[in-house]
Amino acid sequence: MNKLAIVVPCYNEQEILESSCNELRKIINDLVDKDKIDKDSFILLVDDGSKDRTWKIIEEEHERHKEIYGLKLAANVGHQNALSAGILAAKNISDMMITIDADLQDDIMVIEQMVEKYKQGNEIVFGVRNDRSRDSFLKRTTAQAYYKIMNFLGANSIYNHADFRLMSKRAVEEFAKYTETNLYIRGIMPLIGFQTDRVYYERKKRTAGESKYTLYKLLILASNGITSFSTKPIAMVGVLGLGIVFLSIMAALYTIISSFFAPVDTQWSSLIISLWFIGGVQLSCIGLIGQYIGKIYMEVKRRPRYHTELFLDNK
């Protein structure tokens, strides 16, 4: 019988955590009763440096229920690093694992389908939203644009998939080989390969608390995904530079020819327009290239992604 771990990153989730634990425990117990997973399957709650009662609740849930484990990180390291910490902590004590956010907006009722697809030989099963009609027009449009841009730039992203997925032990072991500091897990998973499948579900509204993914964090995540998985932007900068050189030559020829037919203040117009235009393009290019240089800087320092303070289990 396969031992399942459900890994749940948590950051300031005191309003919803107890309810989420109850729902996840029901799923675990139901699957155990159906003989689909091992009776020692568990839920690993990863506290990402919360400032509220999140860790206290995890401790209480651990004392009351044998299937609740806890992992407390020493500081807030961000969703992707906290998720990675939970995955690696559960790697050697489970046969398969499912990752899901603490708010349970992802439909836990499809977990059974994920387990079934795993038993059919799939190493990774992606949870994919089948409907975005509840999202605002802006959020829906920007999400679609983001996935299209990612695929255009060569980063193989699964449309409408976030971090709700099942991974086999073998897939987790392969994921552990990715030691980069700037993590974008939903981009790494398709790179692993192996046999994969998908389950589709309707994302629910959050029942309590507020989303911890602010607009700023979403923009950082999007930027991290693009710059971590594609060098096409650098190539595009080179093409842009050549295009500007070509246009500059054409503009210079036009100004010279026009001066033969009518008075033209060629010095002022060419100087000011060139300075503004080229200056803006140069700053944009420097900023883009700086993103890559910054990532190289972080990688060569080889800092650990997280520090474990406490780990609770039932051994």
N, C-alpha and C positions, 0 to 999 in steps of 0.2 A: 504494500500500500504506500502511496506517495505522500510525503509530508509537505504540507503547504505552509508557506509563510506569507502573510499579508503585511507589507511594509507601508507605514503611514507616516509621512513627514508632518510635523506639527509646529506651528509657530503662533503663539497667542490664540489658542483655540479653546479657551476655558468654557465659552458659551455652548459649544457644540460637541465637545470631546466625549462626554459620558454617553450621550445619545448615539454618537457614531460607534463607540465601543460596543454598545448593546446590539446595534444593527449588524456589525461585523461578526460578533459572537454568534448571533443567530445563523448567519450564513455558514460559519465554520461548523457549528453543531449539526446543522441540516445536512451538510455534505458528509460529515462523519457518520450520521445515522443512515445515509444512503450508501455507505461503504465506498465513497468516491475519493476520500482522502484519509490519511492516517489520523488516529485519535490524538496524536501528539502535535498536530498542526497548531499554529499559533499566529498571533497578531503582534507585530513589532512596531511600537509607537516611538518615533524619533523626535525628541524635543530639540528644536533648532534654536537654542538659546532664548526661549520664551521669557517674557518679563511679567507674565501673569501667573495664574495657578495651574498652568498646563502640566508642569512636571509633578506637582502635588497630586493632581488627578490621576496621572499615569501611575504613580506609586500606589494610590488607593485602589485603582483597578487591578494592578498587579497582585495586591494582597488578597483581593476578593476572588479573582478568577485566574486559574492556572494557565489559561491560554493567552493571557496578556503579558507581553514582555515590554521592557522599556530601554531606550538608549538615550542618554542625555549628553548633548554636545556642550562643550565648555563655553561656546560663544555662538552668536548668530552667524552662520556661514552661507546662508542663502539656500533656496529650495533645492537646486540641483545638487549641491554638495551634501545637504542633509539626506536627500534621497539616495545618493551614492553611498553615504555612510551606512544607511540601513540595509541596502542591498549587500554590501560587502560583509556586514556583521552577520547577516542571515545566510550567507553563501554556504558555509560548511555545516549548517544545522537544518537544512531543508533540501527537498528534492526539486521543488519548483516554488516560485514566488510571484505574487501579484503586487504591484505598486498602485496606490490610489491616494488621492488627497483627503485630508481629514474632514472636509465639509461634506463628503459623499454626494457631491453633485453628479458625479459619474455613477451610473446605475449599477449597484452591487448585485442586482438580480441576474446579470449576465455572467457573473463569476462562474457559475456552474457550466455555462457554455464554454468558457475559457478552459476549464478543467477538462471538459470532454474533448475539445480540440487538441489539448496537450496529449491526451491519451491516444489520439489519432496519429500522433507522431510529429506534431508541430512544436518547435523549440521556442518560438515567440508568437504570442497572440496579441494583436493590437486592439485596443478598445477605441472605436471610431464613432464620433457623433454622426447621426444621420439627419439632423435637423438643426438649423440655426435661426429658425423663424422667431424665436423669443429674444434673440440678440437685437440690439439697436442697429439701425442702418449703418452707422459709422463703424461699429465693432464688426459687423458682418462683412462690410466692404474691405476694411483694412485687413481682416483675417484672410480673406480670399486673395487679396493682393500680396500679402506676405508669403503665403504658400507658393504662389505663382513665381514670385521673385526668387525664392529659395530654390525651386526646381530649375528655373532659368539659369541660375548661377552654378548649378551642378551639385547642390546639396539635396540628396534624396530624402525629401520629407513626405510623410503620409498626411494627406489632407484631413483636417479635423481630428487628428490624433494628438493628444498632449502627453500625459505620463501615466495613463491608465493602461496597463499591459500585464500579461503573464510572461514569465521567462523560465525556461528550464534551468537546471543546475549547470548544464553544459553552456548555455547562452550566458549565464552570469559569470562563469569562469572566463569566457572570452571577453566579456565586458571589463573584467578586472584587469585585463592587459592594457586598457586605455588609461594611461597614467597622467594625461594632460591636466593642467591646472584649470583651464577655462572649459568647464564642462557644459555640454549641450546634449543631454542624454537622448532626447527624442531624435537627434540627428545621428547619434552613434548607433542606435539599435538597428536601423536598416543596413548599416555597413557590416554588421556581424554576419549576415547571411543566414544560412540554415533554412529549414522549412518553416514558413510563417503562414499565419491566417489572420482573419479579422472577425470581430463581433461588432455589431452595430447597436446603438442604444440612443435614447433621447436624454439629453442632459437636463437635470432637474434644477429648480431654483434653490439657492442656499436658504436653509431654514433658520439659521441663527448666526450672529456675528457678522463680520465683514470680510470680504475677500482681501487676502494679504498681497495679491498681485496688483499693485497700483499701476497707473499708466507709465510711470517712470520705470518700474521694474519690468513691465512688459516690453518697453522700448530697449532696455538693456539686454533682455533675453533675446529679442529679435536681432539686435546688433551682434551679440555674442554668437548666435547661430550662423549668421551670414559670414562673419570674419573668421570663424573657426573651421568652416567647411568649404570655403571657396577662395581661390586666388583670382577668379575672374575680374573682381573689381579693380585689381592692379592692372590687369591687361586692358581693361576698359579705360583706365586713366591714360595709358599710353596711346590708345586709339583717339581719345579725346584731344590729347596734346597734338597729335598729327593733324587732326581735323582743324584745330584752332590755327596751327601754322598755315594750313592751306587757305583758310578763310582770311587770315591776315594778309597773305600774299595777294589774294583776290581784291581785298579792300584797298590795298596800296596801289594796285594797278588801276582800280576804278578812280581813285582820287587823282592819280597822275593824269589819266585820260580826261577827266572832268575839268582839270585846270586849264586845258587847251581851249575849252569852249565857254567857260564862265569863271568869274572870280570865285575862288574857293579858299577859305581859311584852313588850308591843309595842316598847318602846324598845330594849331589849337585842337582841332577835332581829332586828328589822329593820335595826338599825345594823350588827351584826357580819356577818350574812349578806350584806348589800348591799356592805359594804366588801371582803369576801373575793371575792365573785363578780365584782363590777364591776371590782375591782382586777386580777384575773387576766385578764379579758377585755380590759381596756385595755392591759395589757402585751403580750398576744398580738397585738392589733391594731397597736400601735406597732412591734413587731418585724417584722410583715409589711410594713407601709408603709415601714419602714426599709430593707427589701430593695430596694424600688424606688428610694428616694432614693439608696441606695448605688450602684445601677447608673447613675443619672443623674450622680452625682458622678464615677464612673469614665469615663463617656462624654465629658463636657465637657472633661476634661483631655486627651483625645486622645493618650494615650501609645501608642507603638508596641507591638504585641503580641509582637514578638520582634526580636532583633538577630542578623544572620547573621555568624558569625565566619569560616567557610571554606566554599567550595563546590567540589567536585571534579567535573570532567567530562572528556571525552576529546577536546576540541577542541584 
